[in-house]
Amino acid sequence: MGVVAPNGVGTETYFSNLLNGVSGLKHSLEMESLNLRCQVSGMPNVSQEYIESKLPRLLANSLGNRGIVYACLAALEAWEKAGLPINDQLKENIGMVFGSGALGLDTSIGEIVSTIESGNSRRLGSRKIPQSMNSGAAAHINYLLGLGGPVLSNSSACITGSEALLTGYDQIQLGKADIMLCGSTEGDGRYIWAGFDAMRVLCSDSNEAPQTASRPMSANPTGFVPASGAGAMVIETLESAIARNATIYAEVLGGHQNSGGLRNGGTMTAPNSAAVVGCIKAAIKKAGIDASEIDLINGHLTSTKGDVLEIQNWVNALGRKGNDFPYINTPKSMIGHCIAGAGSIELNASILQLYNQQIHANLNTESLNPIITDLVDSSKIVDQSKKVELNTVIKANFGFGDLNCAVVLRKFEHGKN
């Protein structure tokens, strides 16, 4: 695994900060200068010196798109932790699915637009367009790694990261690759953040107290906190992992994705609950487990009014409530909503919790929504990190366009799977 998150760069730092309740949300002077209602964001602390220490100098000095930078850093960490070689040889049995959201609306877009509008398009050079394409992250990662298998770039709003993992899983099941690098990224998108701000879906009441801005499952959410970052995972067949003597952090049991079709309550920004419930149920069925086996839900839970509906959908899908409900958490209280990067960054959290048998807390749980606590015992909404026996975790994301994706993960025990 590899991660570049607002509250930590690198999986060890990221997970340690999740367990210790370290928030990466800060007041944004740039958002203030743009006169946005929301002036809080989550941005990874990545210096140019750090980038130059990890990426080849030519790439480090030419990348203006932060989403691609984050993707390359997360991918390289995952690759190196998997014990895979970095050389000039074409790796024909290895592929990649690496997605993004509004990659073209990252920090590089302003320079492109102003240069073109001023009639100086010839000064753009040859590197701007590859950095503005949705496939730009995957292309630059492949420049580093040389993968000869299928290389795909998906873009499905907030489910992009979890969808990338499932797509990579499918490629392996179809025999198109033995190993897949899967992940997603989102840059520091002042342009898309301003668009969300105009929709009034961002938090606007915590500009002076940024670490309290993201309040999943709260009684008084005012919107999500925009954030950026990337996550990556290497998945492979069990036979390949054993042959390489690789560290196995978890087993992917299966998953499912669907759409509510923007029908029956589903809109561009709201879910069709029947489709959400159907997605969760289908993921559990494809994983070959019973809903009673789930120990932890890593939810989407964006710190909006939609959190209540998400909990209701989980209760209906699992047929569990009260004290029988699984533990539930989300990293968003510490990192905000990383849009297309969210699924991969949060899958890292899911896997790390499973592997280390530790659950991280949800911050800002002082005032939980009473509708939620009527459905779920408050002890299941973790407010302090704790050691817990975990065998099965389900991770879900729900995105604009009425999109749903759920992945079921299980603790791996050699000889028992």
C-alpha positions as a LaTeX table, in Angstrom:
\begin{tabular}{lrrr}
\hline
Residue & $x$ (\AA) & $y$ (\AA) & $z$ (\AA) \\
\hline
Met1 & 0.00 & 0.00 & 0.00 \\
Gly2 & 0.95 & 3.62 & $-0.44$ \\
Val3 & $-0.75$ & 6.82 & 0.67 \\
Val4 & $-0.40$ & 10.58 & 0.44 \\
Ala5 & $-3.04$ & 12.04 & 2.73 \\
Pro6 & $-3.74$ & 15.40 & 4.35 \\
Asn7 & $-2.80$ & 14.06 & 7.78 \\
Gly8 & 0.17 & 11.94 & 6.78 \\
Val9 & 2.43 & 10.94 & 3.91 \\
Gly10 & 3.38 & 7.26 & 3.88 \\
Thr11 & 1.33 & 4.42 & 5.32 \\
Glu12 & 3.08 & 4.30 & 8.70 \\
Thr13 & 2.66 & 8.01 & 9.38 \\
Tyr14 & $-0.89$ & 8.01 & 8.03 \\
Phe15 & $-2.03$ & 5.10 & 10.19 \\
Ser16 & $-0.26$ & 6.36 & 13.30 \\
Asn17 & $-1.96$ & 9.73 & 12.89 \\
Leu18 & $-5.35$ & 8.08 & 12.36 \\
Leu19 & $-4.92$ & 6.14 & 15.60 \\
Asn20 & $-3.78$ & 9.27 & 17.46 \\
Gly21 & $-6.54$ & 11.49 & 16.09 \\
Val22 & $-4.23$ & 13.83 & 14.20 \\
Ser23 & $-6.20$ & 16.06 & 11.84 \\
Gly24 & $-4.82$ & 17.37 & 8.56 \\
Leu25 & $-7.51$ & 20.03 & 8.10 \\
Lys26 & $-6.35$ & 23.65 & 8.05 \\
His27 & $-7.52$ & 27.14 & 7.26 \\
Ser28 & $-6.82$ & 27.92 & 3.60 \\
Leu29 & $-5.50$ & 31.38 & 2.81 \\
Glu30 & $-6.04$ & 30.67 & $-0.89$ \\
Met31 & $-9.73$ & 29.84 & $-0.38$ \\
Glu32 & $-10.03$ & 32.98 & 1.76 \\
Ser33 & $-8.47$ & 35.07 & $-1.02$ \\
Leu34 & $-11.01$ & 33.58 & $-3.46$ \\
Asn35 & $-13.83$ & 34.66 & $-1.13$ \\
Leu36 & $-15.24$ & 31.14 & $-0.80$ \\
Arg37 & $-17.75$ & 30.41 & 1.94 \\
Cys38 & $-15.66$ & 27.39 & 2.93 \\
Gln39 & $-12.09$ & 28.32 & 3.80 \\
Val40 & $-10.97$ & 24.98 & 5.21 \\
Ser41 & $-9.22$ & 22.21 & 3.27 \\
Gly42 & $-7.07$ & 19.13 & 3.62 \\
Met43 & $-3.83$ & 19.12 & 1.65 \\
Pro44 & $-0.89$ & 16.72 & 2.00 \\
Asn45 & 2.28 & 18.21 & 3.41 \\
Val46 & 4.60 & 17.42 & 0.51 \\
Ser47 & 7.58 & 19.68 & $-0.08$ \\
Gln48 & 9.51 & 20.04 & $-3.31$ \\
Glu49 & 12.53 & 18.58 & $-1.52$ \\
Tyr50 & 10.51 & 15.48 & $-0.63$ \\
Ile51 & 9.27 & 15.12 & $-4.20$ \\
Glu52 & 12.83 & 15.37 & $-5.53$ \\
Ser53 & 13.95 & 12.69 & $-3.06$ \\
Lys54 & 11.36 & 10.24 & $-4.36$ \\
Leu55 & 10.95 & 10.97 & $-8.08$ \\
Pro56 & 13.51 & 11.17 & $-10.89$ \\
Arg57 & 14.75 & 14.74 & $-11.16$ \\
Leu58 & 13.34 & 15.25 & $-14.67$ \\
Leu59 & 9.87 & 14.26 & $-13.50$ \\
Ala60 & 10.08 & 16.02 & $-10.14$ \\
Asn61 & 10.92 & 19.33 & $-11.78$ \\
Ser62 & 8.40 & 19.12 & $-14.63$ \\
Leu63 & 5.21 & 18.05 & $-12.85$ \\
Gly64 & 2.93 & 20.98 & $-12.13$ \\
Asn65 & $-0.16$ & 18.87 & $-11.51$ \\
Arg66 & $-0.28$ & 17.99 & $-7.82$ \\
Gly67 & $-2.74$ & 15.16 & $-8.41$ \\
Ile68 & $-0.16$ & 13.40 & $-10.57$ \\
Val69 & 2.59 & 14.08 & $-8.03$ \\
Tyr70 & 0.50 & 12.52 & $-5.26$ \\
Ala71 & $-0.34$ & 9.54 & $-7.49$ \\
Cys72 & 3.30 & 8.87 & $-8.33$ \\
Leu73 & 4.37 & 9.07 & $-4.68$ \\
Ala74 & 1.61 & 6.74 & $-3.47$ \\
Ala75 & 2.21 & 4.28 & $-6.31$ \\
Leu76 & 5.96 & 4.15 & $-5.69$ \\
Glu77 & 5.43 & 3.47 & $-1.99$ \\
Ala78 & 2.99 & 0.64 & $-2.73$ \\
Trp79 & 5.31 & $-0.79$ & $-5.37$ \\
Glu80 & 8.36 & $-0.74$ & $-3.13$ \\
Lys81 & 6.47 & $-2.19$ & $-0.14$ \\
Ala82 & 5.27 & $-5.00$ & $-2.40$ \\
Gly83 & 8.92 & $-5.84$ & $-3.12$ \\
Leu84 & 8.57 & $-5.33$ & $-6.86$ \\
Pro85 & 11.53 & $-4.22$ & $-8.99$ \\
Ile86 & 12.03 & $-0.79$ & $-10.53$ \\
Asn87 & 14.05 & $-1.26$ & $-13.71$ \\
Asp88 & 13.88 & $-0.78$ & $-17.47$ \\
Gln89 & 12.36 & $-4.19$ & $-18.18$ \\
Leu90 & 8.77 & $-4.38$ & $-19.45$ \\
Lys91 & 6.61 & $-6.16$ & $-16.86$ \\
Glu92 & 4.15 & $-7.98$ & $-19.09$ \\
Asn93 & 2.13 & $-9.76$ & $-16.39$ \\
Ile94 & 1.49 & $-6.59$ & $-14.37$ \\
Gly95 & $-1.17$ & $-3.97$ & $-15.07$ \\
Met96 & $-2.69$ & $-0.91$ & $-13.46$ \\
Val97 & $-5.99$ & 0.83 & $-12.78$ \\
Phe98 & $-5.36$ & 4.34 & $-11.53$ \\
Gly99 & $-8.19$ & 6.84 & $-11.55$ \\
Ser100 & $-8.76$ & 10.51 & $-10.96$ \\
Gly101 & $-11.54$ & 13.04 & $-10.76$ \\
Ala102 & $-11.02$ & 16.53 & $-12.12$ \\
Leu103 & $-7.33$ & 16.06 & $-12.86$ \\
Gly104 & $-7.45$ & 18.78 & $-15.51$ \\
Leu105 & $-8.77$ & 21.25 & $-12.92$ \\
Asp106 & $-5.72$ & 20.92 & $-10.71$ \\
Thr107 & $-3.15$ & 23.63 & $-10.12$ \\
Ser108 & $-1.86$ & 23.40 & $-13.71$ \\
Ile109 & $-5.11$ & 24.51 & $-15.36$ \\
Gly110 & $-4.77$ & 28.19 & $-14.50$ \\
Glu111 & $-1.47$ & 28.47 & $-16.34$ \\
Ile112 & $-2.87$ & 26.62 & $-19.36$ \\
Val113 & $-5.96$ & 28.82 & $-19.64$ \\
Ser114 & $-4.14$ & 32.12 & $-19.12$ \\
Thr115 & $-1.42$ & 31.16 & $-21.61$ \\
Ile116 & $-3.93$ & 30.19 & $-24.30$ \\
Glu117 & $-6.18$ & 33.20 & $-23.71$ \\
Ser118 & $-3.23$ & 35.54 & $-24.07$ \\
Gly119 & $-2.42$ & 34.07 & $-27.49$ \\
Asn120 & 0.78 & 32.39 & $-26.32$ \\
Ser121 & $-0.24$ & 28.74 & $-26.68$ \\
Arg122 & 3.13 & 27.90 & $-28.26$ \\
Arg123 & 4.72 & 28.53 & $-24.88$ \\
Leu124 & 2.78 & 25.71 & $-23.23$ \\
Gly125 & 5.41 & 23.15 & $-24.11$ \\
Ser126 & 4.88 & 19.43 & $-24.51$ \\
Arg127 & 4.12 & 18.48 & $-20.90$ \\
Lys128 & 0.89 & 20.37 & $-20.16$ \\
Ile129 & $-1.61$ & 18.22 & $-22.04$ \\
Pro130 & $-0.43$ & 14.84 & $-20.66$ \\
Gln131 & $-0.78$ & 16.35 & $-17.18$ \\
Ser132 & $-4.34$ & 17.54 & $-17.81$ \\
Met133 & $-5.75$ & 14.25 & $-19.14$ \\
Asn134 & $-7.63$ & 11.90 & $-16.80$ \\
Ser135 & $-5.18$ & 9.21 & $-17.88$ \\
Gly136 & $-2.27$ & 11.46 & $-16.92$ \\
Ala137 & $-1.72$ & 9.90 & $-13.50$ \\
Ala138 & $-1.56$ & 6.35 & $-14.87$ \\
Ala139 & 0.69 & 7.42 & $-17.75$ \\
His140 & 3.23 & 9.10 & $-15.47$ \\
Ile141 & 3.22 & 6.17 & $-13.04$ \\
Asn142 & 3.84 & 3.83 & $-15.95$ \\
Tyr143 & 6.79 & 5.97 & $-17.02$ \\
Leu144 & 8.30 & 5.05 & $-13.64$ \\
Leu145 & 7.35 & 1.37 & $-13.57$ \\
Gly146 & 7.05 & 0.04 & $-17.14$ \\
Leu147 & 3.92 & $-2.10$ & $-16.92$ \\
Gly148 & 3.00 & $-4.18$ & $-19.97$ \\
Gly149 & $-0.38$ & $-5.46$ & $-18.82$ \\
Pro150 & $-3.67$ & $-3.57$ & $-19.07$ \\
Val151 & $-3.29$ & 0.06 & $-17.99$ \\
Leu152 & $-6.66$ & 1.67 & $-17.28$ \\
Ser153 & $-7.77$ & 5.08 & $-16.01$ \\
Asn154 & $-11.21$ & 5.30 & $-14.42$ \\
Ser155 & $-13.15$ & 8.37 & $-13.33$ \\
Ser156 & $-16.34$ & 7.78 & $-11.38$ \\
Ala157 & $-16.59$ & 10.63 & $-8.90$ \\
Cys158 & $-16.22$ & 9.56 & $-5.27$ \\
Ile159 & $-16.23$ & 5.79 & $-5.97$ \\
Thr160 & $-13.18$ & 6.07 & $-8.25$ \\
Gly161 & $-10.73$ & 4.55 & $-5.75$ \\
Ser162 & $-12.81$ & 1.60 & $-4.62$ \\
Glu163 & $-13.89$ & 1.02 & $-8.23$ \\
Ala164 & $-10.21$ & 0.94 & $-9.25$ \\
Leu165 & $-9.58$ & $-1.88$ & $-6.79$ \\
Leu166 & $-12.57$ & $-3.87$ & $-8.02$ \\
Thr167 & $-11.60$ & $-3.31$ & $-11.64$ \\
Gly168 & $-8.08$ & $-4.55$ & $-10.93$ \\
Tyr169 & $-9.58$ & $-7.54$ & $-9.12$ \\
Asp170 & $-11.68$ & $-8.31$ & $-12.19$ \\
Gln171 & $-8.63$ & $-8.07$ & $-14.49$ \\
Ile172 & $-6.86$ & $-10.68$ & $-12.39$ \\
Gln173 & $-9.93$ & $-12.92$ & $-12.26$ \\
Leu174 & $-10.15$ & $-12.71$ & $-16.07$ \\
Gly175 & $-6.53$ & $-13.83$ & $-16.37$ \\
Lys176 & $-5.35$ & $-10.58$ & $-17.95$ \\
Ala177 & $-2.69$ & $-10.02$ & $-15.29$ \\
Asp178 & $-1.19$ & $-11.67$ & $-12.22$ \\
Ile179 & $-0.56$ & $-8.38$ & $-10.42$ \\
Met180 & $-2.40$ & $-5.06$ & $-10.60$ \\
Leu181 & $-1.50$ & $-1.68$ & $-9.15$ \\
Cys182 & $-4.76$ & 0.01 & $-8.16$ \\
Gly183 & $-5.40$ & 3.51 & $-6.89$ \\
Ser184 & $-6.79$ & 6.97 & $-7.35$ \\
Thr185 & $-5.86$ & 10.59 & $-6.85$ \\
Glu186 & $-7.19$ & 14.11 & $-6.54$ \\
Gly187 & $-5.22$ & 17.34 & $-6.73$ \\
Asp188 & $-5.55$ & 20.60 & $-4.86$ \\
Gly189 & $-8.32$ & 21.78 & $-7.13$ \\
Arg190 & $-9.15$ & 25.41 & $-6.37$ \\
Tyr191 & $-11.39$ & 25.43 & $-9.45$ \\
Ile192 & $-13.46$ & 22.37 & $-8.56$ \\
Trp193 & $-13.47$ & 23.40 & $-4.87$ \\
Ala194 & $-14.97$ & 26.73 & $-5.87$ \\
Gly195 & $-17.59$ & 24.84 & $-7.86$ \\
Phe196 & $-18.53$ & 22.74 & $-4.84$ \\
Asp197 & $-18.62$ & 25.89 & $-2.75$ \\
Ala198 & $-21.11$ & 27.42 & $-5.16$ \\
Met199 & $-23.29$ & 24.32 & $-4.72$ \\
Arg200 & $-23.30$ & 25.02 & $-0.96$ \\
Val201 & $-22.16$ & 21.48 & $-0.14$ \\
Leu202 & $-18.95$ & 22.53 & 1.67 \\
Cys203 & $-18.58$ & 23.27 & 5.38 \\
Ser204 & $-18.94$ & 27.01 & 5.95 \\
Asp205 & $-19.15$ & 27.37 & 9.73 \\
Ser206 & $-15.66$ & 26.34 & 10.85 \\
Asn207 & $-13.24$ & 28.64 & 9.07 \\
Glu208 & $-11.80$ & 29.68 & 12.43 \\
Ala209 & $-11.78$ & 26.13 & 13.82 \\
Pro210 & $-10.75$ & 23.94 & 10.87 \\
Gln211 & $-10.18$ & 20.72 & 12.82 \\
Thr212 & $-13.84$ & 20.66 & 13.85 \\
Ala213 & $-15.11$ & 21.23 & 10.31 \\
Ser214 & $-15.52$ & 17.58 & 9.27 \\
Arg215 & $-18.18$ & 16.01 & 11.50 \\
Pro216 & $-19.43$ & 12.71 & 10.08 \\
Met217 & $-22.69$ & 11.47 & 11.64 \\
Ser218 & $-23.03$ & 14.77 & 13.51 \\
Ala219 & $-26.29$ & 16.41 & 14.51 \\
Asn220 & $-25.13$ & 19.66 & 12.88 \\
Pro221 & $-23.18$ & 18.98 & 9.70 \\
Thr222 & $-22.93$ & 21.90 & 7.30 \\
Gly223 & $-21.04$ & 20.22 & 4.49 \\
Phe224 & $-17.88$ & 18.34 & 3.61 \\
Val225 & $-14.32$ & 19.62 & 3.72 \\
Pro226 & $-12.58$ & 19.47 & 0.31 \\
Ala227 & $-9.27$ & 17.67 & 0.32 \\
Ser228 & $-6.62$ & 16.14 & $-1.92$ \\
Gly229 & $-4.28$ & 13.18 & $-1.96$ \\
Ala230 & $-3.80$ & 9.69 & $-3.37$ \\
Gly231 & $-3.81$ & 6.07 & $-2.35$ \\
Ala232 & $-2.46$ & 2.95 & $-4.02$ \\
Met233 & $-2.56$ & $-0.81$ & $-3.48$ \\
Val234 & $-0.86$ & $-3.76$ & $-5.14$ \\
Ile235 & $-3.15$ & $-6.76$ & $-5.50$ \\
Glu236 & $-2.25$ & $-10.14$ & $-6.94$ \\
Thr237 & $-3.16$ & $-13.79$ & $-7.03$ \\
Leu238 & $-2.45$ & $-15.76$ & $-3.90$ \\
Glu239 & $-0.08$ & $-17.99$ & $-5.87$ \\
Ser240 & 1.93 & $-14.99$ & $-7.03$ \\
Ala241 & 2.11 & $-13.48$ & $-3.55$ \\
Ile242 & 3.27 & $-16.74$ & $-1.97$ \\
Ala243 & 5.83 & $-17.33$ & $-4.72$ \\
Arg244 & 7.30 & $-13.87$ & $-4.11$ \\
Asn245 & 7.11 & $-14.28$ & $-0.32$ \\
Ala246 & 5.17 & $-11.02$ & $-0.24$ \\
Thr247 & 3.55 & $-9.58$ & 2.87 \\
Ile248 & $-0.19$ & $-10.17$ & 2.55 \\
Tyr249 & $-2.13$ & $-7.45$ & 4.36 \\
Ala250 & $-5.62$ & $-8.67$ & 3.51 \\
Glu251 & $-7.67$ & $-10.79$ & 1.16 \\
Val252 & $-10.15$ & $-9.21$ & $-1.23$ \\
Leu253 & $-13.21$ & $-11.42$ & $-0.90$ \\
Gly254 & $-15.23$ & $-9.56$ & $-3.52$ \\
Gly255 & $-17.36$ & $-6.53$ & $-4.10$ \\
His256 & $-19.99$ & $-4.90$ & $-6.24$ \\
Gln257 & $-20.76$ & $-1.61$ & $-7.93$ \\
Asn258 & $-23.94$ & $-0.26$ & $-9.44$ \\
Ser259 & $-25.91$ & 2.86 & $-10.17$ \\
Gly260 & $-29.26$ & 4.04 & $-8.96$ \\
Gly261 & $-29.88$ & 5.45 & $-12.42$ \\
Leu262 & $-30.88$ & 8.84 & $-10.99$ \\
Arg263 & $-34.30$ & 7.33 & $-10.42$ \\
Asn264 & $-36.49$ & 6.60 & $-7.38$ \\
Gly265 & $-34.98$ & 9.34 & $-5.26$ \\
Gly266 & $-31.58$ & 9.21 & $-6.88$ \\
Thr267 & $-30.25$ & 12.45 & $-8.35$ \\
Met268 & $-26.92$ & 13.87 & $-9.40$ \\
Thr269 & $-26.08$ & 14.43 & $-5.72$ \\
Ala270 & $-28.45$ & 12.14 & $-3.77$ \\
Pro271 & $-28.56$ & 8.33 & $-3.76$ \\
Asn272 & $-31.27$ & 5.94 & $-4.79$ \\
Ser273 & $-31.43$ & 4.08 & $-1.46$ \\
Ala274 & $-32.72$ & 0.87 & $-3.01$ \\
Ala275 & $-29.64$ & 0.77 & $-5.25$ \\
Val276 & $-27.29$ & 1.47 & $-2.32$ \\
Val277 & $-28.84$ & $-1.35$ & $-0.31$ \\
Gly278 & $-28.66$ & $-3.60$ & $-3.38$ \\
Cys279 & $-24.98$ & $-2.79$ & $-3.89$ \\
Ile280 & $-24.07$ & $-3.66$ & $-0.30$ \\
Lys281 & $-26.09$ & $-6.87$ & $-0.37$ \\
Ala282 & $-24.56$ & $-7.92$ & $-3.68$ \\
Ala283 & $-21.04$ & $-7.25$ & $-2.40$ \\
Ile284 & $-21.68$ & $-9.45$ & 0.63 \\
Lys285 & $-23.14$ & $-12.19$ & $-1.56$ \\
Lys286 & $-20.21$ & $-12.10$ & $-3.99$ \\
Ala287 & $-17.82$ & $-12.24$ & $-1.04$ \\
Gly288 & $-19.48$ & $-15.47$ & 0.06 \\
Ile289 & $-20.15$ & $-14.29$ & 3.60 \\
Asp290 & $-23.12$ & $-13.47$ & 5.81 \\
Ala291 & $-23.83$ & $-9.92$ & 6.93 \\
Ser292 & $-23.40$ & $-11.09$ & 10.53 \\
Glu293 & $-19.68$ & $-11.67$ & 9.86 \\
Ile294 & $-18.87$ & $-8.00$ & 9.25 \\
Asp295 & $-16.89$ & $-6.51$ & 12.12 \\
Leu296 & $-16.25$ & $-3.01$ & 10.79 \\
Ile297 & $-17.82$ & $-0.68$ & 8.26 \\
Asn298 & $-15.55$ & 1.94 & 6.77 \\
Gly299 & $-18.25$ & 4.23 & 5.48 \\
His300 & $-18.41$ & 7.06 & 2.98 \\
Leu301 & $-19.93$ & 9.46 & 5.57 \\
Thr302 & $-19.09$ & 12.87 & 4.18 \\
Ser303 & $-20.20$ & 15.11 & 7.08 \\
Thr304 & $-23.37$ & 16.15 & 5.29 \\
Lys305 & $-27.07$ & 15.57 & 5.83 \\
Gly306 & $-26.64$ & 12.47 & 3.67 \\
Asp307 & $-24.94$ & 10.66 & 6.57 \\
Val308 & $-28.32$ & 9.85 & 8.13 \\
Leu309 & $-29.54$ & 8.22 & 4.93 \\
Glu310 & $-26.28$ & 6.28 & 4.60 \\
Ile311 & $-26.68$ & 4.81 & 8.09 \\
Gln312 & $-30.30$ & 3.91 & 7.34 \\
Asn313 & $-29.14$ & 2.16 & 4.18 \\
Trp314 & $-26.49$ & 0.20 & 6.08 \\
Val315 & $-29.07$ & $-0.91$ & 8.65 \\
Asn316 & $-31.44$ & $-2.05$ & 5.91 \\
Ala317 & $-28.71$ & $-3.77$ & 3.89 \\
Leu318 & $-27.16$ & $-5.67$ & 6.81 \\
Gly319 & $-30.34$ & $-6.33$ & 8.77 \\
Arg320 & $-28.43$ & $-5.25$ & 11.87 \\
Lys321 & $-28.98$ & $-2.35$ & 14.25 \\
Gly322 & $-28.52$ & $-1.23$ & 17.85 \\
Asn323 & $-25.72$ & $-3.03$ & 19.64 \\
Asp324 & $-25.69$ & $-5.70$ & 16.91 \\
Phe325 & $-24.50$ & $-3.15$ & 14.35 \\
Pro326 & $-20.80$ & $-3.41$ & 13.36 \\
Tyr327 & $-18.28$ & $-0.79$ & 14.40 \\
Ile328 & $-18.35$ & 2.09 & 11.93 \\
Asn329 & $-15.82$ & 4.81 & 11.16 \\
Thr330 & $-14.35$ & 6.96 & 8.40 \\
Pro331 & $-11.05$ & 8.82 & 8.08 \\
Lys332 & $-12.90$ & 11.89 & 6.78 \\
Ser333 & $-13.11$ & 13.51 & 10.21 \\
Met334 & $-9.30$ & 13.85 & 10.00 \\
Ile335 & $-8.65$ & 14.21 & 6.29 \\
Gly336 & $-11.80$ & 15.69 & 4.77 \\
His337 & $-13.24$ & 14.42 & 1.52 \\
Cys338 & $-10.56$ & 13.66 & $-1.07$ \\
Ile339 & $-13.15$ & 13.29 & $-3.85$ \\
Ala340 & $-11.77$ & 10.78 & $-6.40$ \\
Gly341 & $-8.84$ & 10.02 & $-4.10$ \\
Ala342 & $-11.14$ & 9.17 & $-1.19$ \\
Gly343 & $-11.76$ & 5.50 & $-2.00$ \\
Ser344 & $-8.09$ & 4.55 & $-2.24$ \\
Ile345 & $-6.96$ & 6.59 & 0.76 \\
Glu346 & $-9.81$ & 5.13 & 2.84 \\
Leu347 & $-9.16$ & 1.59 & 1.59 \\
Asn348 & $-5.63$ & 2.01 & 2.95 \\
Ala349 & $-7.20$ & 2.81 & 6.32 \\
Ser350 & $-9.52$ & $-0.20$ & 6.09 \\
Ile351 & $-6.68$ & $-2.60$ & 5.29 \\
Leu352 & $-4.34$ & $-1.17$ & 7.92 \\
Gln353 & $-7.02$ & $-1.50$ & 10.59 \\
Leu354 & $-7.64$ & $-5.09$ & 9.58 \\
Tyr355 & $-3.95$ & $-5.99$ & 9.46 \\
Asn356 & $-3.09$ & $-4.29$ & 12.76 \\
Gln357 & $-6.32$ & $-5.26$ & 14.55 \\
Gln358 & $-6.89$ & $-1.65$ & 15.61 \\
Ile359 & $-9.80$ & 0.65 & 14.90 \\
His360 & $-9.24$ & 4.39 & 14.59 \\
Ala361 & $-11.61$ & 6.90 & 16.12 \\
Asn362 & $-14.05$ & 9.27 & 14.50 \\
Leu363 & $-13.31$ & 12.84 & 15.61 \\
Asn364 & $-15.98$ & 15.42 & 16.46 \\
Thr365 & $-18.52$ & 12.91 & 17.76 \\
Glu366 & $-19.63$ & 15.06 & 20.72 \\
Ser367 & $-23.04$ & 15.64 & 19.17 \\
Leu368 & $-24.20$ & 12.66 & 17.13 \\
Asn369 & $-27.37$ & 12.84 & 15.09 \\
Pro370 & $-30.21$ & 11.41 & 17.23 \\
Ile371 & $-31.73$ & 9.66 & 14.21 \\
Ile372 & $-28.47$ & 7.76 & 13.84 \\
Thr373 & $-28.19$ & 6.87 & 17.54 \\
Asp374 & $-31.78$ & 5.61 & 17.46 \\
Leu375 & $-30.62$ & 3.10 & 14.85 \\
Val376 & $-27.08$ & 2.36 & 15.98 \\
Asp377 & $-25.74$ & 2.07 & 19.52 \\
Ser378 & $-23.35$ & 4.98 & 20.08 \\
Ser379 & $-20.65$ & 2.56 & 21.27 \\
Lys380 & $-20.37$ & 1.35 & 17.67 \\
Ile381 & $-19.47$ & 4.86 & 16.46 \\
Val382 & $-15.88$ & 4.75 & 17.61 \\
Asp383 & $-14.73$ & 7.88 & 19.47 \\
Gln384 & $-11.43$ & 6.43 & 20.70 \\
Ser385 & $-8.98$ & 4.19 & 18.91 \\
Lys386 & $-9.02$ & 0.69 & 20.27 \\
Lys387 & $-7.71$ & $-2.84$ & 19.85 \\
Val388 & $-10.48$ & $-5.05$ & 18.47 \\
Glu389 & $-10.51$ & $-8.48$ & 16.88 \\
Leu390 & $-11.28$ & $-7.87$ & 13.22 \\
Asn391 & $-11.83$ & $-10.56$ & 10.64 \\
Thr392 & $-14.03$ & $-8.90$ & 8.02 \\
Val393 & $-14.28$ & $-5.27$ & 6.95 \\
Ile394 & $-16.56$ & $-3.72$ & 4.34 \\
Lys395 & $-15.59$ & $-0.47$ & 2.63 \\
Ala396 & $-18.08$ & 1.55 & 0.60 \\
Asn397 & $-18.13$ & 4.77 & $-1.37$ \\
Phe398 & $-21.05$ & 6.58 & $-2.94$ \\
Gly399 & $-20.61$ & 9.25 & $-5.59$ \\
Phe400 & $-22.15$ & 12.04 & $-7.61$ \\
Gly401 & $-24.19$ & 10.61 & $-10.46$ \\
Asp402 & $-25.88$ & 8.07 & $-8.14$ \\
Leu403 & $-22.90$ & 5.68 & $-8.14$ \\
Asn404 & $-22.20$ & 3.00 & $-5.52$ \\
Cys405 & $-19.28$ & 0.68 & $-4.79$ \\
Ala406 & $-18.58$ & $-1.72$ & $-1.92$ \\
Val407 & $-15.56$ & $-3.96$ & $-1.26$ \\
Val408 & $-15.29$ & $-6.77$ & 1.30 \\
Leu409 & $-11.90$ & $-7.49$ & 2.87 \\
Arg410 & $-10.85$ & $-10.29$ & 5.19 \\
Lys411 & $-7.91$ & $-10.85$ & 7.50 \\
Phe412 & $-5.52$ & $-13.23$ & 5.79 \\
Glu413 & $-4.32$ & $-16.31$ & 7.65 \\
His414 & $-1.98$ & $-18.55$ & 5.69 \\
Gly415 & $-3.41$ & $-22.02$ & 5.20 \\
Lys416 & $-6.96$ & $-20.99$ & 6.14 \\
Asn417 & $-7.96$ & $-19.06$ & 3.00 \\
\hline
\end{tabular}
